[in-house]
Amino acid sequence: MAAPAAAAAADDDSSSVENLPETANGPTEDFTEAQKRPQFGTRFLTDPRQVFQHNAWDNVEWSAEQEEAAQKKVQENCQPLPAEKQEEFDSRANEYWNDFYTIHENRFFKDRHWLFTEFPELAPRQKAPQDSEEMGTAVQYRLNGEDVPSSHTDTTFPGASASYRILEVGCGVGNTIFPILKTNNDPGLFVYGCDFSSTAVDLVKSNPEYDSSRCHAFVHDMSDASAEYPMPDRSLDVIVLIFVLSALHPQKMQNSINRLARLLKPGGAILLRDYGRYDMAQLRFKKGRCLSENFYVRGDGTRVYFFTQDELHDLFSSAGLEKVQNLVDRRLQVNRGKQLTMYRVWLQCKYRKVLAPP
């Protein structure tokens, strides 16, 4: 159910201005080009007269007046919908996301090659995995270049023989999964992808690049902490959350993160990118769309929350994870044709499961 640009385009007053991919640095490029492109935060607007010279500017500082105006806008539209209406959006969430993917299929999305720049954990590893004879009978975990035997001996789950496992939660139509499979030729790699929407998972499986020997897509509701994942605890190296945690009800977020943390190997990490407080998408919501504080419903019935850094830190640290990165990406996007400026606020995090003491 991760569809940041497309879902944002479903807001009541959305237009082609909102119809922007989360790849804010321009058109999708191949992996070689993505490697050449530096991380965000390298293009600064020093002369306001030059604002329309590029499509985006990084680390744009907000004035006190701009921050105050954003807060006022949010307060104006913060009257929550009646409880029965909120319950309807919660109980029918699966239906709304299925409708979303039925309408858009895979035409709306661009592959996220920028992920390899921001999250090099997804790129090919420098050290090749050992072969199965070297690894022995127990599944081996690779942590910081060293093999750590797993206490888990179940070899019946998909990807059991892999030495490096990545799970994307909220995989949508595969715009993270397939770039990883294309660019990461590590023979020990196995990629999982799950989504709340069965329609999205069907689209992933119908993609000609879907290879069941290297990946496994499945339907899963991450907000249901009791729902079983197809892989065991302590088996994943990386979990990817790209514009998906914000789609959950705020009261269900902590249990969801707790459950994901149990899936990580010691030393494994959760990588997140999601909406930040006062992002343009939040400020565009009109009255009658607020569910609770900073939590809204779009015109198509899908929901979105806008985080602060502290909120995300509390969620991850409460799950026993330690901070590696927690950044605000304040970006000014520009529509040069229409002479429009759009202020985006995204958060990017990496939190790691602590290695067990020797």
PyMOL commands that set and color helices and strands:
alter all, ss='L'
color gray80, all
select helices_A, chain A and resi 4-8+31-36+48-53+64-76+83-91+93-104+115-118+120-122+132-135+177-183+198-206+245-247+250-263+280-283+309-318
alter helices_A, ss='H'
color red, helices_A
select strands_A, chain A and resi 56-57+140-143+146-149+164-169+189-195+215-219+236-242+264-275+290-292+295-297+303-305+321-335+340-353
alter strands_A, ss='S'
color yellow, strands_A
deselect
rebuild
show_as cartoon
